[in-house]
Amino acid sequence: MPRAKRIWYPGAIYHVMSRGNRRISIFQEDIDYAYFLKCLRVTKEKYPFDLHAICLMTNHFHMLLTTGSDELWKIMQRLLSIYAEHINHKYDFTGHLFEGRYTSKIIDDEYYFMEVSRYIHLNPVKAGMVMSPADYEYSSYASYMGMGNNLNLQKKTGYSKVRSMIGELITTSHVLGAFPNNNPEQYRTFVEEKISHTEHEQQIQKDMKEDEMWLPKGVRPLSHVKKLKGSDPSERRTYE
């Protein structure tokens, strides 16, 4: 059966996820996260897009992005191929680093867009890796809290090069624009509030074909973690 074609148009917004083949870790050590972000920066320079949220887990990653004048497949093909080539050479891996085709969901609804940003930033919390999204080093949440690209704050708090790199890649205006005066504290409340978003999260998981079997090995699911206090339609076209 032929693969379903993906919809694309200039300015299309996507939730994108890709994971390691056979659940293997795609990041073996801290420097690999930094190299992935370097690959993302190089890709972004060639095929400009707006990156609204990102979270690099152990064996998969999530991104929320808006394309420019280039199709999503060009962005993902370049990103995944140059990173995989480096990792396979570095660790003498054979075969595919990533599992088949990346997963993507086009977003036409602003509310769903906000829920995806929340879902991405809470991913490590729900995996039981941290208690607060601000504690996770490899996501864009710190950038929303004004920490990712604040060099003085980084020196005081010991923030890493990775958070600085993410801060240079991320665009916060779309997400924060949903709140009066682009207030990051209101976004913090939205992400970390006690109100249940289970229904929305389950829909996102279904859209991305993600479930607990894709958590990093040895990581417990959310049940073991305490709760936290486009464009003209005529321009649309499909691609493989």
N, C-alpha and C positions, 0 to 999 in steps of 0.2 A: 504494500500500500504506500503511495507517495506521501511524503511528509506534508503537513499542513503549512501553507504559506503564511508568513508573518506580515502584518500590516505595518506600513511605514509612511510617514509624510514629514516634511520639514517642521520641526518643532514638536514632534511626537515625544511623549513622556513615557518612560518605561521603568518598571521594577525588574531588575535583572539579577539572576543568580547562576553561579556555576560552582560545581563541586568536584572533588577529587575522584578519580576513577577507583572503583572498589573501596570507597570510603577512606582512601589514603589521605594523609595530611599533605596539603599543598604548600604549607609553610613549615619547614623543618627547624628553623631557628629565627631569632629576632631579625637578623639582617635580611632574611627572605621577604619579610613584610615590607621593609624599606625598598627592596629591589622591585617588588610588585608595584609599589606606588611610583617608582621611577618609570616603570613601563607604562603605567597609566598616564603619567605626565607627558611622556613622549607620544603616546597615542592621542591624547587630548590636543597636543600641538598640531598633529597631522590632520585629525578629524575633530574640530572644535565641538564641544558639547558642554552643557552645564551639569555639574555633579551636585546633587542636592543632599545626598546621604550615602554613606558607605560603611560597611562593617566587614572586617576580615576575620573570619573565624578560623578554626584549625584546618578543617577539610573542605570549606566552602566560603564563598563571599557573597554579599548582597550589595547592589548599587541602585540608587534612584537617580535617574538622569533624564535630561531633555536633549534630544538630538538637535543638531543644527541642519546643515545642508547635506549631511552624509548619513547613509543608512546605518542602522544599528549593527548589522552584520559586519560591516567594515570595521567598526570600532572594536567589536568583540573578537573578531578574527585576529586583528593586529595585536590586541592586548594579550589574548590567551596564547598565541603562537610564540611571541617573543619571550614571554615569561616561562612557558613550558620548555622552550629550547634551552634557556639558561639553567633551569632547575634540573632537567634531565642530564645536561652536561656536567653540572656541578656535583651531583650525587650519583652519577653513572646509572641513572634510571633508564629502563627500556619501556617501550610502549607509550600509551597515552597517559598524560598527567591528569587531564580533565575527563570527566565522564560525558562522552558523547556531546550532544548539542546543549548549549547553555539554555536556561529557561528564562522566558521573558513574558511579561504581562503589560500590555499597553494600558495607559491610564487616561481616561477621559473625564473622570469625576474628581473634583477638588477635595471632597471629603475623603475619598479613597486614597488620594495622594497623601494627605496628612496622616492617615492611618498607616500607610506604608512607611513613612518616615519614622513614625513611632515604633512600628514593628522591627525595622532595621536596627534602631538604636537600643531596643530592648532584647535583641537576639542573644547576646552573651549573658544577660540576666536570666532569661528563660532557660538557657542551657546550664545554669548553675555555676557559671564561671566567675561571676562577680555578684555583689549584692546591689550595686548601683551602676547605671549605665555610665556615669562619670568616671567610674573606676577602671573601665575597660580602655586599654591603650590604643587598640587598633580600630577605632570607629571615629566618626565625625562628630559625635555628641559633644566633645570638648570644644569644638569650633563653635557650636551653637551657644555654649555657655561663656564664650568670649575668651577661651583659654588656648585654643589650638594654634593661633597665630600671634599670640602675645608673648614676645620674646622675653620681656622683663618678668612676666609671671612664670614663664617656663623655667627661668633661672632660679626663681624663688622656690618653686614647687618640684623641681626636678623633672619636668615634662620632657618627653623624649623627642628625638629627631623625627620619629614616625608621626607624632601628633603635629609637629611643625609642618611636615610634608603634606599631611591631610588638610591642614589649615590653608595651605597655598592652593589646594585643588578644589576646595569646597565653595559652593555658592549658597549662602544662607538666606538671601533676600526673598525667595519664593515662599519658603516655609515660614519665616518670621513675619512675612507680609500678611499672614492670616491673623495676626494679633495687633491690637492697637499699639502704635509707636514702635512696631517691630520688637516688642519686649521679649527678651530671651527667658525671663523668669516665668512668663505665661506659657512659653513652650515647655519649660521644665515641668510645670504643673500638668500640662497636657500629657507629657510622656510618663511621668512618675505618679500621677494621681491614682487613687485607690479604686476609682470607677472601673468596672470590668469592661474590657474591650474584646472579650472572648469570641463573640460572634464574628467580629471583623477579622480577628486574628486567624480564626479557623478558615475564613474565606480566602485570606491571603495565602495561608498554607496550602489550601487546595489549588489555588491559581499557580503557585510555584512548585507544586508537587513535592512539598517538603513535609516531613514528619519526623518523629523522634529517632527513627533509625538512622537519620543523617546527622545526629549530634556526634561530636567527637567521641571516640571510644573512651569509656570510663567516666563520661560526663552524665550527670543526672538531669532529668527534665524539670520543668517548672514546678511540678507538684512537690519537689523536695526543697524549694526555695521560698523564703518568706516574701510576702508581698511588699512592694515598695509603698512607704508613706507617699487643538491646533488649527490649528490651521484649516484652510479651506478644504472641505471633504474631497473636492475634485483633484487635489494634489496627492491624495492617498494612493498608494500602490503596494503591492505585495512583493515579497521576495522569498527565496528559499532560506 
